[in-house]
């Protein structure tokens, strides 16, 4: 809602006043008063006896230096020639527009803001406008634009019909959309779509492992990438990281692309605005908005591509089904998988749907705060659950995504920390008095044993981030690189202690 929006009830709004203000009408010169004037009524503005157009032509401009004489109404600052959208003056308490009284000079009433209407059009245009989609789908800008359309600079498919009345989301979308691509992966009869984020001008793109491998079905899928301005590139996989479901691909013969700007995800607050950009349901350049709903959330997602290392893992309770799943474009269902991954995520209510995977979650400055990765379904991961957005989506924080993507570009793969302990949910242990990750056993010669951790300790924090269960612990440890130092806070016999742990390296297979 804009500060300039007029929220007056329809019953008290005077359309003739808006029209006269829009036509540049100014108050009439004072007329001679009769000897017995009627007491003016300031609560109900009188109705003009002539049209706004004739009134505008007949009324002369106010005298230079004229000042308002009635303290109950506010006027624009001296020299103002158009409505300012704000009230000025110490006694501006009446929210309704008024017609100028004979003995006063008043500024024209505010005109209703068109920001909400324009914002709605912009979002609609983002949903269907712009670049070439996969499968031959193309929705041209002419659907929404005409001779009055003003395109944003650069290769962008964001339509702006009124450049003078845009909001922050419009600006962010125009900046970020050129840095987000649509990805199609096919292998035999299988296929799916997702999104990606441009990392360099020469075509390095960050996305999800499950997008480019069809959730582990293929290690050699054919990949096609479409940029926001409709150019199509073939691409090759540089490396995948199934542990955190991230992958980097390289576009063939690409140049002059627009890289995304990184933000520091450790500076986020719950309640911060979040904008998701991607290609849900094969609809490129789609923009949705929301907030950061939760931070330091950890989720467990079934993944056919996940490595099996047998360490730092916990068993899922019988009959328990995770509500979290990867989302696939074009309605593809996630395949059944025996392995799971545990990842630390940003939770957002910005709409994330199948096909948004690998796309950008950005802040109000258009900087990347997360890579969209998974959604929650109302009925679990089975086909009976709701497969679309229910207001609970997840993104891998930019700090984690930046480290992993750079390691993949440099080395072809990324490393992950290993604690060297078997853990369970502390709350499930008989006689538990606190939540956390209960150490059921430590590996001989592992990082946990070297730091002095013992069976029966309950880990409650990793680098100051709360740990409420075993999934939290695994996700936070995996987010760190092999060899990293981590401060572990734990409870032993009712006393809180800390230990610095030098993490080991998780096996890659």
N, C-alpha and C positions, 0 to 999 in steps of 0.2 A: 504494500500500500504506500503510495506516495504521500509526502507531506502536503502536496498540492491538491490532493483529492478532496472533492466537496462531498461531505457525508450528510448534508442536510436531508431530512425526510422529504419525500416527493410532494407531500401535501403542503409544505411551507416554502417550496422552491418557486421562484418567480421567473419563468422562462423569458418574459419580456426584458427583464433586467440583464440576463445573460446575453440576449441578442444585442441589446444596445451597447453593452460593454464590448462585445466582439466587433461591433461596427465602429468602435472608436468614439462613442458618444461621450460628451463631457457635460457637466452640470450647467443648468441655465443660469444666466445672470440674475441677481436678485431683482424682484419686481416690487413696485411701491405697495406698501401694506395699507389695508383699510383701517379706519379708525377703531373698528371693533373686531380685531382678528379672532378667529376661532383658535382655541388652544391646539397646538400641533400634537399629533399622536405619533410617538416614535415606535410603538409596538407593532403597528400595521402599516406598511408602506402603501401610499395611494397608488391607484392605477392610472397610468398616463392616458391623456385624452387624445393623443395622436400616436402615429406609428413611430417605432424607433428610428426608421430611416429619415422621416421628415423631421423628427426631433434632432437627430444628429446634424442635419443640414442647417437647422435654424439656430442651434445653440452656439454662441461664440465661445472661444476658449477662455479659461479663467484668467483673471488679471495676474501679471507676473508678481510673484512674491505673496500671492494670496495664501492664507493659512486657514485651516479648519477652525470654525468658531464654536462648534458645539462639542463639548468634551466627551459626549457619550459615544462618538463614532470615530473611527480611525481612518486616516487617509494614507496614500502612498507617500514615500519620501519626496522631497522637493525635486522636480526635474524628471520624475518618472513619467514615461509615456505609454507604458503598457502595464496590464495587471501584474503584480508581483507575486501573487499567490500567498502572501502573508499579511498579517495585520500589523500596523504600526501605530504607535501612540500609547500613552500610559493608561488610557481608560478603555481600551478596545476589548469590550466584554460581550458585545452582541455578535453572535455567530452568523446572523442572517444578513443578506445583502439589503441595502436600503436605497431608495430613490432620494436624490439630494433635496433637502428642504430649502425654502426660499432664502433663509438666512445663513446657509452653510454651503461649503464646497466639499464634495466627497469624491474619493477616487472610484473608478469603475469597479463593480464587484468582480470577484474571482471567477474565472472560467473553469468548468469542470476539467480535471486532468484526464487525458486519454491514455495514461500509462498502463492501467490494467488491461484495456482493450488491445493496445498494441502488443503488450507482453503475451497475451493469448495468441495473437496472430503469429508472433515470432516463434513461439513454441510449436504451433501447428505447422509453420513453414519448415521448421527444423525436422519435423517428423516425416514430411513427404518431399521436401524440396531438395534440389541440388544434384549431386554427382551420380554417376552410373552405379547401379547396384549389381549384385551378382545375379547370375541366371538371366541376364538380359533385361533386368528391371531397370527402368529409368524414369524418374519423376523430374521434369524440367523445372527450372526456376520460373518459367512463364506461367506455371500454375498459380503462383502467388504474386509474381512481379509483373510490372508493365513498364511503361515509360517513366513512371515515378519511382521505380525501385532503385535504391541506392545500395550497391553491393559493397561489402566490407573489402578492405584492401587485402591482397594476397589470395591464394587459392582456397576460397572458402565458399561453402554452400549455404551460409546463413543469410536469410533474407531480412533486410531491414527496410521497411516501407516508409518509416518516418524517422530519419536520423536524429531529429530534434526531441524525440520522446522515447528514448530507449532506457532500459534499466541495466543494472550491473550484470545480470545473467546474459543479456544480449552481448555485452562487451566481452565477457569471458568466453562465450560460445564462439564468437568471431575469432578470438585469439587462439582457442584450443582446437577447434575442429580441423584445421589444416594439419595438426600433429597426430590425429587419430585415423586409423585405417580400418578397412573391413577385410577380413581374412576368410578365404574359402579353402578347406582341405578335403581332398578326395582320395580314396584308396579302394579300388575295385568298385563295388556297389555301395560302399559306405561314403558318407560325406557329412560335413557340418560347417557352420560358419561361426565366426567369432570376431573379435576386435583386436587391435594392437595399438601401441604407442610408439611414435617415431623417436629414436634416440639420437640419430645423426643425420646430417645432410646427405650422406652417401648411402643411406638405406638400412641401417641397423634398426630393427623393430623389436620391442618387448611385448610378449603376449603370454598366454598360459600354455603349459605342456599339454593339457588335455585338449586344447584347440588344435595344435599342429600334429598330434598323434592320434586324434580321435579317441581320447582316453585310453591310450596304450594299445589300440588295435593295430596301429601301423607305425613303423619307424621310418617309412619312406613315402609318406603321403605327398601327393602333388599339391603344391601350395600356390594360390593366386591371391594377390593383394591389390585392393582398389583404394586409391587415395581419395580425399574429399572432393577433389576437382575432377574425378572421373577417369584418371589414368590407371591403367592396369599393368601390374608387374608380376613376373614369376619370382619365386623366392626359394631360398634353401635354408635349412635349419643349421644354425651355427652351433647350438647346444641346448640341451634341455636340463631342467632341474626338477625331477618329479617330487622331491622331498618338499618343496614349497610351491610346486605346480607353476613354475615360471620357465619361459623359454625365450631365446633370442633367435630371430631369423634375419636374413640379409636379402634385400631386394636386388635383383639383377639389373645392372646398368642404370642405377638411380643416381640422381644428383639434384642439388637445390631444394631438398625437402626441408620441412620446418620442424626442428626438434622440439620436444616438450621441455618445459622448464621444471626443475625439481624443487619441491618444497621440503621442509624439515618436518616430518610427521611426528617427531617427538614433541613438537610445540603445539599440537592440536589440543583443543578443549571439546568436551561434550557440548553440543549445541552450536558449534561452528557450522556455517553453511557449507554444503557439499554439492557439487554438480557432477553428474555422471554423463559421460559422452561415449557413444559407441554405436553398434549396429544391432540392436535387439530385433529378433525375427527378420533379419536381413533388411532392416530399414536403416541405411547409412545416415550418419550425421544427426543422430537423435540425441536430444539434450533433455535431461531430467534433473530436477533439483530436490534437495532435502537438507537434512542436517546430519552431523555426526551423532549417531544415537548412543554409541558406546565405544570405549577404547580398551585396549588390552584384552579384547575378547579372544578366546581360543575355540576353534571348532575342529571336529574330526570328520573328514570327508572320505568316502570310499573312492579308491583310485586304482585302476588296473595297471597304471604305470608306476605305482609306488614301489620303492625298493623294500626288500625284507631284510632287516638287519638283526631282528630278534633282541634288541637292547633298548633300554629306556622306553619300554612299551608297557601297556596295560591291556588286559583282556576286557572286551566288551561284555557287559552283563547279558546273560541269555534272554532272548526276546526283546532286547533293546535295539531300536532302530534309530539311526541318526536322522534328524530332520534336514540336515545340510547336504547339498549336492551341487555338482558342477552344472552349469547351464549350457545347453547347446542350441545353436540356431536351427531354424527350419524344422523345429519340433522333434529333433532326435532325442531319444531317451538315453539316459546314462546306462552303461552296461553294468551288469553285476560284477562285483570285485571282491576278492578275498582280503586285500590289503587296504589300509587306511593311512592317511597322512594327518598330522596334527599341525595346524598353522595358526599363528597369531594374526588377528585381523582387526580392521576398523569396521564397525557396524554402522550402517546408514539406512535411512528410510528413503533416500533417493531411489526412484524406481529402477531396478535392475532386472532384466528379463533375459530369456535365452538368446544368446548372441552378443550380450554385453561383455562376456568373459574376455579378459585381456585388454579391455578398454580403460579409459582414464576416469579417475575420481579426482577432481581438482578443487581448489579453494577459491575464494572470492578474487584472488589475483590471477587466476588461471594457471596456477602452478600445481604440479602433480603431487597429490597426497596419498594416492593408492592405486593399485591395479585391481580392477574388479575381477572376482574369482568365483564366487559361489552365491547361491540363494538358499533361503529356507522355504520348505514347502509345508503346507498345513497338514499333510498326511504322510510325512516321511518321504523317503526316496522312491517308494514304490510308484507304479503308474497310477495308482488311485489317488495320490496326493495332488494338491493344486500345484501346477507347474509354472505359473506365472508369478508376477510380483505380488507379495503380500506385505510389503513395507519392511522387510528384513533382508538386507543384502550385505555382502561382505567384500572387503577389499584388502589386499596385502599392503601394509604400510610402505610408503615410498622409501624409507630408510633401509628396509629389508630388501625391497625390489632393486634399489640402486646398487647395493653391495653385490647381490647375486648376479645381476645383469652384467656388471663390469667384470666379474670373475669369469663369466661365460664368454664374454668377448675376448678377454685376455688369454684364457686357458681352455676354453671349450666346455668347462664344467665349473660347478661351484662346490665349496666345502661347507660342512655343517658340524656344529659342536656335538660332542658326545660326553655325557656325564659318567657313564659306566655304572649304572644302578638300575635295579628293577623297582618300579614304583607302583603304588596303588592309591586310590582315593582315601585320604585320611579319615573322612567322615564315615567310610564303610567299615572301619576297624572297630571292633568291640571296645567300648569304654572311651571312644574318641571324645575329646573336649574342644577340638578346633578343626577347621578345614585346612587343606593343604595336600601335599604329595608325600605319602608315607613311604619311606625307604624299606622295601621288603628284603633287599639283598644288595650288596655292593660287589662289583667285579674286581677280582684280584688284579692289582696293578693299574686300575682305572683311575680316572680323574677324581671321582668321589672319594675313593679310599686314600689317595694321596693327599687330599685336603682335610682328612680326618673325619669325614662323614661316616656314620654307622647305621647298621640296621636298627630300625625303630625311630630314627630321626624323622621329623615332619618338616619338610621344606615349605616355607610360607612366602618367600620372595626371591626373585632373581633380578639383580641389579635394581632393586627397589620396586619392581613391578609385582603386584600381588599374585600369589599362586593359590588357587582354591581347590585344585584337584590335579590328578596326574596328567591330564591333557594340557593344562596350563604349563606345567613344568616342561613337558616334552616340546611344546610349541616354542617356548622362550629359549630353550637350549638350542633347538634346531635353527632358530633365527640368527644365531651367532656363528661366526666363522670358526673353523677348527683352529685350535691354539689360542683362542680368545680367553681373556681372563674375565671371570664373572664373580660378583659378590653374591653369595648364597646366604640367605637368612633362614634359620631353621630353629625348631623347638625340640629341646632334649630334656626329658624329665621335668617339664613345666618351665624351663628356663630358655629364654631367647638367646641365640648365639649367631655369630656370623663367621663365614669362612670364605677365603678367596680361592677359587677353583680355576685351574688352567685346563680348559676343556680339551678332550681328545678329539679325534676325527671320526665321524660316522662313516662306515663303509658305504661304498656307492652301489654295491650289488649284494 
